[in-house]
Amino acid sequence: MPPRTANPSARQTELLEAAYEYVLVHGLTDLSLRPLAEAVGSSTRVLMFLFGNKDGLVRALLERARAEELVLLAGLREPEQPVGLTDAAEQVWAWLAAERHRPLLRLWAEAYARSLVEPDGPWAGFARNTVDDWLGVLADCQPRAERDSEAGAVRRTLTLATLRGALLDLLATDDEGRVTAAVHQHLALLRGAGRDGA
């Protein structure tokens, strides 16, 4: 039975939010429906009915995590008055480095890695969609002439790679001061190159 997510009921939405809070703490790798159902005040039968199966629930949870990420990205999208690549990257990094976002970002890292090694599972497409989401937002933050150029595409790809690498380092070490200093140095070099439009 496919997951019933096209028009979720209030109960499905409530359980998805509770399950999302659960996986932010416990992760997805060893997710078992029985302890999850107990933790959210439901049953495995109800979860299976609402989401189809465990894979359907995992897909719904990944979409929920992606939605939270997209809220941040939506706030940066101003294609008519682009903020510039470095200013956008500074705002993104401030959000990524905030300690309160670590549970979400650990979940993101787990899902990103799993989608690379299990491309046909419920994680399918997660990493690629994430890259596309972030590159699209960074493009909207560039002045149009830069956005549409090959050099502009390279610069936003480098910026995204820097942010993603710094995030993985931060998640591994919790050394926010060192990693933030490195990000700021990279962004200063980008801005100093005089091609940012910021």
N, C-alpha and C positions, 0 to 999 in steps of 0.2 A: 504494500500500500504506500503511495507517495506521501511525503509530508504535507500536511494541510496548512500551508503558510500564505496562500494567496489572499485570503481574507481572515486573518487570525481572530479567534474569539478572545474575549477579555481574559478567560482562563488560560488560553494558550500564551497570550502576551505576558500574563502574570508569571506563569511557570518559566517562560523563556528568560525573563528578567532575573528570577530567582536562580535558575540554572547558570546564567551568565555570572552572577555574583559568586556562585560556587566554583566555577572553573577559573575565575580570576585568582582564587586562593589555591585550588588543587590542580590546575592545569587540565589538559585534554589527553595527554599521552596514555594514562592508565584509567581513563574515565570508565566507570562501571555504572550501569543504570540503577542498580538496586540502592547503593548508598546515596547516589544523586537524588533519586526519588524520595528517599527518607529525609534527606536534608531539605528538600523544597516542599515537603508536606504533600507528596503525591504518591503514585504507585508506578511501577514499571509499565503496567498495562495502560494507564492513562497517557504516559509519555509516548508509548508506542502508537497509541491511537492518534495523538495530536501531531506527532512528527514522523510517523511512518516506521522508523527504525532508528537504531543508534546513529547510523550515518546521516540520516535526515536531521536528527537533533544536532549533530556536530556541524552540519552545514548551516543550520539556523544560528548556532552560536557564533560561527565565523562571520556570518553576515551581520550579526549584532555587533561584534567587535569592529568590523569594517565600518559600520554606520557611525560608531563613536569617533573613529579616525576621520571620517569624511566631514563631520561637524567642524572639526578644527580646520580642515582644508577649505571648506566652504567659506570660512571667515577671511581667508586670504585672497579669494578670487575677486579681483576687480579689474577685468580686462580693459575697461575704458580708462582707468587710472592706475596702471600697474605700479606696485610698490617697489619693484626692482628685485633682482634675484637675491642679493645679499641681505636686504631687509627682510624678505620673506624667509630666507634660511635662518636668520637670527630669531624670528618669531617661532618658527617650527622647532628650532633647537631648545628654546626656552620651555616650550611645551613638553618636548621629549625628555628634557633633563629634570623636570619636576618630579619629585619623589612620589607624589600621589598617583602618578601615571605608570609606575613600574609594574604593577600587576597586569594592566592591559598590555603593556609593551612586552612583558615576558610571554604572555599568551600570543601576541603577534609573532614574536620570534619563533615560538614553538610551531605555530601554524605555517609560517614561512618555510621553515626547514622541512617540515613534514610534507608540504606540497611539492618540494623538490625531489624527495625520495619516494613518495607515494603518489605519483601524478594521476592515478586513476581512482584514488580514494575520495573520501568526502572533502579532502583538502584541495582537490583538483582546481587549478587555476588561481589559487589564493595568492601565491607569490607574484605571478604575472599581473594579476589585477591590481595588487598593491603598487607595483612599479608603475603601471599605467596611470593609476590615480594620482600618485605623487608627481610624476613627470607632467601630467596635464595641469596640475595646479601651479607648479613652478613655471611652466610655459606661460600661463595666464599672468604671472607676476612680472614677466619680462616685457619691456617695450616692444611694440609690434615688429619693428625692423629687426630686433635681435631675436625675437621669438620665432620668426619665420626663416631664420638663417641656419645654415649647417653649424656654424660656430656657436650659435645660441643653443642648439640642441646638445652640442658637446658640453657646453658650460653647465647646463642644468643637469645633465647626466653626471658630470663630475661632482656637482653640488649634492645631488641625491646620494651618490656613492659615499661621499664624505659623511653625510648625516647618518646614513645607515651603518657604516662602519663604526662611527663614533658611538652610536646607540648600542651596538653589540658589545663594544668595549665597556661602556658604562654599565650595561646589564651584567657583564661578567665580573666587574671589579667594584662597582659602586663608587669609583673615584671621580666624582662629579667635577671637582676643581680642575684636575689634570685634563680630563676629556673636554670640558668646556673651554679651557684655555687653548687647546689644539683646534677646536672648531672655530673659535674667534680668530685665531691666527690665519687659518685658511680663508675665512671670509674677508679678513683685512687684505690679504694678498689679492683676492678676487676683486675687491673694491678698488685697491690701489692700481690694478691693471688699467683702470679708467674706462672700462667697457661695460660697466654694470647698469648704467641708466638709472641708478637709485639716487 
